[in-house]
Amino acid sequence: MLMKWIKCQVNEENKRSFSKAQERWGELRHCSGFMGQIGGWNRNDTYEAGILSVWKDLYSYQSFMQHQHDEIIGKSDQGSTYTNISVDIYEKIFNTGTKDITEFFCKGKLLRVADCSVENDKEAGFEQVQKDIWNTGMTSGMLSGAIGKRQSGRYLAASIWDNEDSHQRYADKELAALLKESEVNTGSLFELHPKWAVI
């Protein structure tokens, strides 16, 4: 399974246009191998949008990129609404929690994402710590999460939350200890936009 993490920088005057264009990605649900997409605005950088998309496998994703992507973005004219974009693809290596993260795409209110770099000789240890710590660290209000990996020791840790209070309790009481043990950076928190979700 693939996790696609997209970040876009959007000027104030284009935020509304960007958001409207993002709502037009519903055609994704008809693409073979597409499993779901969510996104929203960064709480600490209101000009940054984050979109998490999940695909069954690399073949499905590449087929989409070759045959449907350009048509969808062309119809929405979204390319003219942002000043910068970064796209990273990760292979999902495990879930945090008992269910797949995509099962909660329609239920979550917040998305926490941390992009981490780990030295080559520490990758196995890092992955084990993630499994041990984050699964035991699941807290009330954290619906699910996933860890993705790409080349050069880069990892993506994503978690979905059902409300602000639950996430804040977690951030205040548990996050610091978990971060110390897991070597993950603090990450960014995105307020999910319901109309951006494609399920």
C-alpha positions in Angstrom: 0.0 0.0 0.0 1.3 3.5 -0.8 0.9 6.7 1.1 1.2 9.9 -1.0 1.8 13.1 1.1 1.3 16.4 -0.7 2.0 19.8 0.7 1.1 23.0 -1.1 1.9 26.6 -0.2 -1.1 28.9 -1.0 -1.3 32.7 -0.9 -4.1 34.2 1.1 -5.9 35.4 -2.1 -5.9 31.9 -3.5 -7.0 29.9 -0.5 -10.6 29.8 -1.5 -9.8 28.9 -5.1 -7.4 26.2 -4.0 -10.0 24.7 -1.6 -12.7 24.7 -4.3 -10.3 23.0 -6.7 -9.4 20.4 -4.0 -13.1 19.6 -3.7 -13.1 18.5 -7.4 -11.0 15.4 -6.9 -14.0 13.2 -6.4 -13.2 11.4 -9.7 -10.4 9.6 -7.8 -13.0 7.2 -6.3 -13.4 5.7 -9.8 -9.7 5.1 -10.3 -8.5 1.5 -9.9 -6.5 0.9 -6.7 -7.5 4.2 -5.1 -8.3 3.8 -1.4 -9.0 7.2 0.0 -7.8 10.8 0.4 -8.1 13.5 3.1 -6.6 16.9 3.6 -6.8 20.3 5.3 -5.0 23.4 6.4 -1.9 23.4 8.7 -2.8 24.7 12.1 0.6 26.4 12.5 1.0 27.6 8.9 -2.4 28.6 7.6 -1.0 29.0 4.1 0.1 25.3 3.9 -2.4 22.6 2.7 -1.7 19.0 3.4 -3.3 16.1 1.5 -2.8 12.4 2.3 -3.8 9.9 -0.4 -3.6 6.1 -0.1 -3.3 3.7 -3.0 -3.4 -0.1 -3.2 0.0 -0.4 -4.9 2.6 1.3 -7.1 1.1 -0.1 -10.3 -2.4 1.5 -9.5 -0.8 4.8 -8.6 1.4 4.9 -11.7 -1.6 4.1 -13.9 -3.5 7.0 -12.4 -0.6 9.4 -12.9 -0.3 8.3 -16.6 -4.0 8.3 -17.5 -6.1 10.4 -15.2 -4.1 12.8 -13.1 -3.5 15.5 -15.7 -7.1 15.6 -16.8 -8.5 16.0 -13.2 -6.0 18.8 -12.3 -6.6 20.5 -15.7 -10.4 20.6 -15.1 -10.0 22.2 -11.7 -7.2 24.6 -12.7 -5.7 23.9 -9.3 -2.1 24.2 -10.6 -2.6 28.0 -10.7 -3.7 28.3 -7.1 -0.5 27.4 -5.2 3.0 28.8 -5.2 4.9 25.6 -4.3 4.1 21.9 -4.1 6.0 18.9 -2.6 4.9 15.3 -3.2 6.4 12.3 -1.4 5.5 8.6 -1.9 5.9 6.2 1.0 5.3 2.5 1.2 3.0 1.8 4.2 4.9 -0.6 6.5 2.3 -0.9 9.4 -0.7 0.7 11.0 -0.8 2.2 14.5 -3.9 0.7 16.0 -5.9 -2.4 15.0 -7.6 -1.0 11.8 -6.4 0.5 8.6 -6.1 4.3 8.6 -8.4 4.6 5.5 -11.3 3.2 7.6 -11.3 6.5 9.5 -10.9 9.0 6.6 -14.6 9.9 7.0 -14.6 10.2 10.8 -11.5 12.2 11.6 -11.3 15.9 12.4 -7.5 16.3 12.7 -4.5 14.8 11.0 -1.1 14.8 12.6 1.8 14.1 10.2 5.5 13.8 11.0 8.2 13.4 8.3 11.3 11.8 9.8 14.8 11.0 8.5 16.7 8.1 10.1 20.3 7.0 9.6 20.7 3.8 7.6 22.1 1.7 10.4 19.2 2.7 12.8 16.2 2.0 10.5 15.4 -1.5 12.0 15.5 -0.2 15.5 13.5 2.9 14.6 10.8 0.7 13.0 10.6 -1.6 16.1 10.3 1.4 18.4 7.5 2.8 16.3 5.6 -0.5 16.5 6.1 -0.8 20.3 5.6 2.8 21.3 2.9 4.1 19.1 0.7 1.0 19.4 1.0 1.2 23.2 0.7 4.9 23.0 -2.7 4.8 21.3 -4.9 7.1 23.3 -8.5 8.0 23.6 -9.5 10.1 20.6 -6.7 8.7 18.3 -8.7 6.8 15.7 -5.9 5.2 13.8 -2.5 5.9 12.1 0.1 4.5 9.8 3.8 4.6 9.3 5.2 4.8 5.8 8.8 4.4 4.5 10.7 5.5 1.5 14.3 5.4 0.3 17.1 7.2 2.2 15.7 6.4 5.6 12.7 8.8 5.3 9.5 7.9 7.2 6.0 9.4 7.4 4.0 9.0 10.6 0.3 9.9 10.2 -2.5 9.7 12.8 -6.1 10.7 12.7 -8.0 12.2 15.6 -11.6 12.6 16.4 -11.6 15.9 18.2 -9.4 18.8 19.4 -9.7 18.0 23.1 -8.4 14.4 22.7 -5.5 15.5 20.6 -4.6 18.3 23.1 -4.6 16.0 26.0 -2.3 13.7 24.1 0.0 16.6 23.1 0.1 17.9 26.7 0.6 14.6 28.5 1.9 11.8 26.3 3.5 13.3 23.2 6.8 14.5 24.7 7.6 11.1 26.2 6.6 9.2 23.0 8.7 11.6 20.9 11.7 11.0 23.1 11.5 7.3 22.8 10.5 7.1 19.1 12.9 9.8 17.6 10.1 11.3 15.6 9.9 15.0 15.1 6.9 16.9 16.5 5.2 17.1 13.1 2.4 19.2 11.9 -1.3 19.3 12.7 -3.9 19.7 9.9 -7.6 20.5 10.4 -9.3 18.2 8.0 -11.7 19.8 5.5 -14.7 17.5 5.1 -15.2 18.5 1.4 -11.7 17.5 0.5 -12.2 13.9 1.6 -12.6 11.4 -1.2 -13.7 8.0 0.1 
